Structure formats: structure tokens, C-alpha cells
Amino acid sequence: MSQNDNFAGGFIVGALLGGVVGGVIGALATVRIKNSNDSESTAFGDSGSLDELGGTDEAGMETARRGLEVKIAQLNSAIDDVRQQLGGINGHPSSGSHDPSAVDSP
């Protein structure tokens, strides 16, 4: 019966100690992030708003959209290359008219 008591006590002490350590680490991380954000806002201006940083203006959004389109095109090209290298689905040779969702009858 003493092993059960030791387990429960150790579990409670571990949970409390873990909560304290996690709280301290979280508080330190919050202070560091806040200081980092403050230094960035002073480097870009007093207000540090997204409009001044180019985050929400029309040209910035258009540039981001074009960048995403390029990345999507590269990804589609890579997928097509892999599809051609694999040669087919489930060991069947690929042909232009074969529907992969259709079930072959024996």
C-alpha cells in the first residue's frame, strides 16, 4: 500500500513543480518576446503598425499573392514529375484515358 502513496505524492509534487517551472519559463519568454517586439517597432517607427511595415497595403498583398502562385506552380510541377516517375497507380501502367477511380473487373 505504501507504493501507491508514494506514487500519488510524487505525482502531485511533480505536477506542482512542473507547473511552477513552466510558469517561470512562460513569463521569461513573454518578456523576451515583448522586448523583441518593442525593439522592432522602434526600428520601423513609433507606431509599428502593419500598414507602415507593408503588411496590409495593396502592393504588399499583390506581391505575396504572386509569390504564392509561383510556389504553387513549382509544387504542381514537382507532383507531376513524381507521378511520371512512378509510372502508374497500383502497378498499372498509366494511360491518358484510364480512370483511377474505376474498378477493374477480373
N, C-alpha and C positions, 0 to 999 in steps of 0.2 A: 504494500500500500504506500510505502514511502517513495517509491519511484514515481507514482502518479502525482504525489505532492511536489516532488522536485521538478517534474515536467511542467506542471501548471505554474509554479513560481518562476521558473526560468523563462517560460513563455511570456509571462506578464512583464518581468524585468526586461526581457529582450524587446518587447513591443514598446515599452516606455522609453528605453534607451534609443531605440531606432527612431521613435518619433521626435525625441529631442535633437538627435544628430541631424535628422532630415530637416527639421525646422531651422536649425542653425545654418545648414548648407543652403537652404532656400532663401533665407534672409540675406546671406552674403551674396548669393547670385543675383538677387533682386537689386541690391545696392550697386553691384558691378554693372549690371545692365542699365540701370538708371544713369549712372555716371557716364557710361559709354554713349547713351542717347543724348545726354546734355552736351557732351563734347562735340558730337556730330551736329547738333542744332546750332552751336556757336560757330562751327566751321562753315555752315551754309547760310547763316543769317540768324537773326534773333528769333524769328517765329518757328523756323524749321518745318514749315508746312509742306505737304506733299506737292502743292502747286509750285512752290519755289524750287523744289528738287526735281521737277519734271516727271513726277509720278502720275499725275492725273490729267495733264494737258492733252489736247487732241494729237499733237505731233508725237508725243511720247507713247500714247496708246497705239497709234498707227505703226510706229516703229516696232513696238512689241508684237503687234499682230503679224506684221510681215516676218519677223524673226520666228514666230511660232509656225507660220506657214512653211518656211524653209525647213524647219526641223521636222515637221510632219511629212513633207515630201521626202526628206532623207530617210525617215523611218519607213515609209511605204516602199521606197526603193530597196532598202535592206530586207524587208519582208519578202518582196518579190524575188530577190536574189536567193534567199534561203529556200523559198518554195521551189525554185527551179533546181537548186542543188539537191533537194530531197527527192525530186523526180515524181512524186505522186503521193496519193493518200492511201495508207494502209497497204502498201506494197503494190498497188495498181498503178500502171503507167498513166501519167497524166495526158489527157487529151482535151482539146478545147470544148468538146460537146458533152463530156461526162459530168453528170451532176453528182457531187459528193454526198448529197443528202439522200439520193436514191439508193434503194437496197437492191443488190444484185441477186437475181434468182438462180438457184443451182441447176 
